[in-house]
């Protein structure tokens, strides 16, 4: 798969993505990651690509023409207009489903904004997908672009080396990944679950599945609504929830009893003082 990143800071993109598994996949020819310097397409002798926004306001705005020319240099070279992603708060939130969708593409362009953003006219001209990685503000689009490229690349066969890895990770089937353990068998009094030492692969898979469901319930219960659970697993979850509710009621009753006992003790002490 080919990634083309339009940016003012190409060294940031390349230094971030030329390492680890993504870097090895690039060296092996599975991925092609190219950082296109928008400044090289400036008509200004000082490579200036920003200007003041019409109507006033704080900050500078990236101009339309250098962005368009950088985008066009890619589309003309590859002979088509691939999907072009612009990272912006107005976009839909990037999720695993979107990573899988993008991984089906042969070529993708990522447009990284900076300063106060980019002239709206060029966005209307070249952008096909507006995407956000969360409700917070960053200095530029480079980090979000790298986040998405990393997530997308992991979906591409051969990138991870082990084809099963991507299928068992968090968010597959709308569930978080199960807890993992390595040597030693006991660390600071904490032991590896015995089932993982049993060598019984069917039991291990069943345990991992249960733990994945429990982890999701504990940390991201919102994901369970879209999780692919069997009828048996759904009933098991309901039973757990009933048990938790009963335990909570018992805890509340205990707390109430302790409070009443404390109040009685206080009243008896006060009564004794008056006598």
Phi and psi in degrees as a GROMACS rama.xvg file:
@    title "Ramachandran Plot"
@    xaxis  label "Phi"
@    yaxis  label "Psi"
@TYPE xy
-111.45  124.77  UNK-2
-112.3  129.383  UNK-3
-120.177  119.394  UNK-4
-110.797  114.802  UNK-5
-87.3118  117.769  UNK-6
-152.132  160.086  UNK-7
-89.8841  -9.25933  UNK-8
-132.238  71.2427  UNK-9
-60.7326  -32.5032  UNK-10
-65.8174  -30.1364  UNK-11
-66.8862  -42.7825  UNK-12
-64.6994  -49.0131  UNK-13
-69.1298  -38.349  UNK-14
-68.1982  -30.3805  UNK-15
-80.493  -28.3871  UNK-16
-109.27  -0.810601  UNK-17
-96.3676  21.0145  UNK-18
-124.156  171.114  UNK-19
55.3226  -148.095  UNK-20
-65.5802  -36.7393  UNK-21
-65.736  -41.3251  UNK-22
-64.179  -41.797  UNK-23
-66.7245  -37.1533  UNK-24
-66.4142  -33.7281  UNK-25
-68.1147  -43.0928  UNK-26
-63.274  -32.6055  UNK-27
-81.6857  -5.5566  UNK-28
84.7545  6.12321  UNK-29
-74.493  -36.3344  UNK-30
-120.194  151.791  UNK-31
-129.155  117.027  UNK-32
-118.087  120.394  UNK-33
-125.599  126.827  UNK-34
-98.0263  119.293  UNK-35
-101.641  118.171  UNK-36
-79.4687  111.971  UNK-37
-63.0893  -30.7205  UNK-38
-60.8381  -28.5948  UNK-39
-67.1692  -12.2042  UNK-40
-108.255  17.2196  UNK-41
-82.7843  140.429  UNK-42
-84.4485  -6.73052  UNK-43
-83.6951  137.327  UNK-44
-66.2265  -19.4155  UNK-45
-97.4728  11.622  UNK-46
60.0498  32.6237  UNK-47
-76.0527  133.295  UNK-48
-125.606  7.10958  UNK-49
-126.557  161.925  UNK-50
-157.177  170.964  UNK-51
-70.6346  144.067  UNK-52
-76.9892  142.323  UNK-53
-62.4829  140.931  UNK-54
90.6233  -3.94392  UNK-55
81.9017  -176.5  UNK-56
122.873  165.071  UNK-57
-77.1357  147.676  UNK-58
83.101  178.348  UNK-59
-114.519  160.028  UNK-60
-122.751  137.524  UNK-61
-69.779  133.091  UNK-62
-77.2226  156.415  UNK-63
-70.4317  -45.8336  UNK-64
-62.9298  -46.9792  UNK-65
-61.0331  -38.4009  UNK-66
-64.1414  -45.5146  UNK-67
-63.3879  -43.3289  UNK-68
-65.5388  -36.9308  UNK-69
-65.5077  -45.0441  UNK-70
-60.7197  -44.4297  UNK-71
-65.7324  -33.079  UNK-72
-62.0449  -32.9602  UNK-73
-76.866  -48.2574  UNK-74
-64.4531  -36.9252  UNK-75
-70.0049  -35.7443  UNK-76
-69.4326  -39.0365  UNK-77
-94.8233  -6.51389  UNK-78
77.4275  20.6782  UNK-79
-163.245  171.137  UNK-80
-111.644  92.6189  UNK-81
-74.8782  174.535  UNK-82
-61.0324  136.75  UNK-83
-121.171  118.713  UNK-84
-99.4662  129.436  UNK-85
-115.947  125.369  UNK-86
-84.0035  120.979  UNK-87
-157.669  149.854  UNK-88
-60.9036  -21.1457  UNK-89
-74.6104  -12.2639  UNK-90
-82.4265  167.617  UNK-91
-71.3965  150.492  UNK-92
-70.4442  131.312  UNK-93
-70.698  124.935  UNK-94
-132.434  175.357  UNK-95
-60.2045  -35.9397  UNK-96
-60.983  -39.5647  UNK-97
-69.1613  -35.8555  UNK-98
-61.3872  -43.4255  UNK-99
-63.391  -39.9769  UNK-100
-63.7039  -47.4397  UNK-101
-65.2876  -30.6509  UNK-102
-66.3904  -15.3951  UNK-103
-79.9663  -12.0297  UNK-104
-78.7788  154.966  UNK-105
-89.3998  -36.3824  UNK-106
-133.867  145  UNK-107
-144.18  143.433  UNK-108
-113.453  134.723  UNK-109
-114.876  126.142  UNK-110
-104.078  119.423  UNK-111
-101.174  116.359  UNK-112
-81.0272  166.763  UNK-113
-156.097  176.984  UNK-114
55.3449  -127.768  UNK-115
-94.7475  10.5394  UNK-116
120.223  -158.196  UNK-117
-128.856  145.406  UNK-118
-49.0895  124.448  UNK-119
-56.7453  -31.5952  UNK-120
-63.5044  -38.0052  UNK-121
-76.5299  -28.8997  UNK-122
-62.868  -43.9244  UNK-123
-62.6239  -27.9341  UNK-124
-80.4029  -38.3651  UNK-125
-118.337  -24.2669  UNK-126
-80.1635  133.194  UNK-127
-107.339  -26.35  UNK-128
-135.749  123.519  UNK-129
-100.039  120.962  UNK-130
-132.917  142.212  UNK-131
-119.216  145.733  UNK-132
-103.235  6.36326  UNK-133
154.745  164.6  UNK-134
-88.5581  70.027  UNK-135
-155.55  165.15  UNK-136
-108.092  133.381  UNK-137
-117.631  166.307  UNK-138
-67.4365  -35.4053  UNK-139
-156.26  -178.564  UNK-140
-89.8387  0.936699  UNK-141
-65.9481  -48.0388  UNK-142
-62.8717  -46.3726  UNK-143
-59.3268  -38.8716  UNK-144
-61.8097  -42.4853  UNK-145
-66.7204  -38.2192  UNK-146
-58.8938  -47.8139  UNK-147
-68.4252  -41.0641  UNK-148
-62.1348  -41.7048  UNK-149
-60.5061  -47.0523  UNK-150
-65.4084  -38.899  UNK-151
-69.0841  -45.479  UNK-152
-59.4578  -33.9993  UNK-153
-64.802  -20.3233  UNK-154
-83.1019  -10.9393  UNK-155
-87.5512  126.77  UNK-156
-53.6353  133.187  UNK-157
97.2713  -18.6336  UNK-158
-70.7123  -44.3105  UNK-159
-83.0611  -14.61  UNK-160
86.0452  -55.56  UNK-161
-96.5754  110.658  UNK-162
-61.1164  -24.5884  UNK-163
-78.0223  -18.2997  UNK-164
-59.4303  -48.2128  UNK-165
-65.4418  -28.1514  UNK-166
-78.0015  -20.6946  UNK-167
-105.858  5.10897  UNK-168
-83.2745  172.236  UNK-169
-57.7051  146.026  UNK-170
79.9197  -7.42638  UNK-171
-72.5143  123.767  UNK-172
71.6125  17.8901  UNK-173
64.809  29.2994  UNK-174
-124.65  149.773  UNK-175
-76.412  160.304  UNK-176
-73.6439  149.81  UNK-177
-69.5462  158.664  UNK-178
-67.2966  147.055  UNK-179
-117.88  151.474  UNK-180
-139.186  148.461  UNK-181
-135.236  -174.875  UNK-182
-69.5084  147.69  UNK-183
-82.1707  170.227  UNK-184
-66.7282  -27.9696  UNK-185
-132.489  130.812  UNK-186
-136.623  118.817  UNK-187
51.9213  40.9326  UNK-188
82.6046  -2.64838  UNK-189
-99.929  124.483  UNK-190
-103.536  151.617  UNK-191
-68.1663  135.288  UNK-192
-52.1021  130.031  UNK-193
-54.2809  -33.6098  UNK-194
-60.0552  -31.1058  UNK-195
-74.3395  -15.4048  UNK-196
-98.5907  -2.76306  UNK-197
-76.7727  -26.262  UNK-198
79.0718  1.26842  UNK-199
-89.1306  97.7391  UNK-200
-62.9686  -36.4163  UNK-201
-65.7869  -42.8483  UNK-202
-66.6194  -36.904  UNK-203
-63.7159  -45.1622  UNK-204
-62.8368  -40.2032  UNK-205
-64.2159  -42.6707  UNK-206
-62.7339  -44.9569  UNK-207
-62.2975  -39.4519  UNK-208
-62.6582  -46.0818  UNK-209
-62.8062  -43.7791  UNK-210
-64.2852  -37.2529  UNK-211
-61.1417  -42.7741  UNK-212
-65.9084  -43.8482  UNK-213
-65.8582  -39.628  UNK-214
-62.9416  -40.9591  UNK-215
-65.9931  -42.1408  UNK-216
-61.669  -38.9066  UNK-217
-76.2327  -45.055  UNK-218
-103.071  -30.8904  UNK-219
-139.339  64.2385  UNK-220
-59.6756  -22.4146  UNK-221
-63.1251  -25.3425  UNK-222
-75.4076  -23.464  UNK-223
-63.3311  -27.394  UNK-224
-60.1393  -32.9143  UNK-225
-104.572  9.84829  UNK-226
-74.9372  147.531  UNK-227
-90.1556  87.6442  UNK-228
-109.295  143.755  UNK-229
-74.8873  166.922  UNK-230
-61.0752  -38.3635  UNK-231
-63.6287  -41.1036  UNK-232
-68.0679  -37.2556  UNK-233
-63.7369  -43.0702  UNK-234
-65.3889  -38.5841  UNK-235
-62.2333  -41.9547  UNK-236
-64.6409  -40.892  UNK-237
-61.8229  -40.139  UNK-238
-64.1957  -41.3789  UNK-239
-61.6988  -43.9761  UNK-240
-63.4303  -39.8241  UNK-241
-62.737  -43.4334  UNK-242
-61.9174  -42.3106  UNK-243
-65.0671  -40.4947  UNK-244
-63.5577  -42.6372  UNK-245
-64.1562  -40.4416  UNK-246
-64.7234  -37.6083  UNK-247
-66.5674  -40.7858  UNK-248
-63.2869  -42.1854  UNK-249
-63.2527  -40.5578  UNK-250
-64.9633  -39.3147  UNK-251
-66.1462  -40.484  UNK-252
-64.3047  -41.8468  UNK-253
-61.1216  -42.9816  UNK-254
-63.0568  -42.3352  UNK-255
-63.8996  -41.7535  UNK-256
-64.3788  -41.0852  UNK-257
-64.2437  -39.0386  UNK-258
-64.5489  -44.0147  UNK-259
-63.1438  -40.4532  UNK-260
-63.7622  -39.8488  UNK-261
-65.2285  -40.096  UNK-262
-65.0839  -41.9336  UNK-263
-62.671  -42.6618  UNK-264
-61.3621  -42.7383  UNK-265
-63.9793  -42.0264  UNK-266
-63.6545  -41.4254  UNK-267
-64.3327  -38.5606  UNK-268
-66.4732  -40.9489  UNK-269
-65.9643  -38.8335  UNK-270
-65.1551  -40.6462  UNK-271
-65.7162  -34.6547  UNK-272
-68.0491  -36.3426  UNK-273
-72.4461  -26.5988  UNK-274
